[in-house]
Amino acid sequence: MTQGEYAGRCTRFLNAQPHMMKLGIRLIQAEKGRAVLVLPVQPQLISPVLDTYLHGGVLTTLVDAASSVSTLCALDRFELCPTLDLRIDHMRTPAQSQPLYVSAECYRVTRSVLFTRASVYQDDPERPVAYAIATFMRPEGGSTESEFRRLIEGGDNATTA
């Protein structure tokens, strides 16, 4: 697959999920086994009490999305692979004034499990906000025959979300 084909697959996946759209999570880059997403600064995510805009659920959603998208870039065909496990190590509090980026890699693919790692950062990838690892299940050895698969793959019979 080309980078453009990976990007199309990943963008369709993100756009097919209303919570990703609501948070404004967007794809920045996609290539074989890797993806970078961004969460823009948004007033509704700022907490004046905590002096941060990053609720734990938002960070978890961002990391899970990037890790999922990296699996899309590691597989030849789209497979619906649910998250089995996700661990996030928080390194520092993010600044309210800067978007969050997450770079994720699917570094191992087996018949039944995909393994990913991710780094969340703002202006400098060398100063992470968080690190994460996740695993994803490949049901029935990777078989996914559905309308959702056709939507993500963007085939002739695909519908829009």
Secondary structure by P-SEA (a helix, b strand, c coil): ccaaaaaaaaaaaaaacaaaaaacccccccccccbbbbbccccccccccccccccaaaaaaaaaaaaaaaaaaaccccccccccbbbbbbcbbbbccbbbbbbbbbcccccccccccccccccccccccccccbbbbbccccccccaaaaaaacccccccc
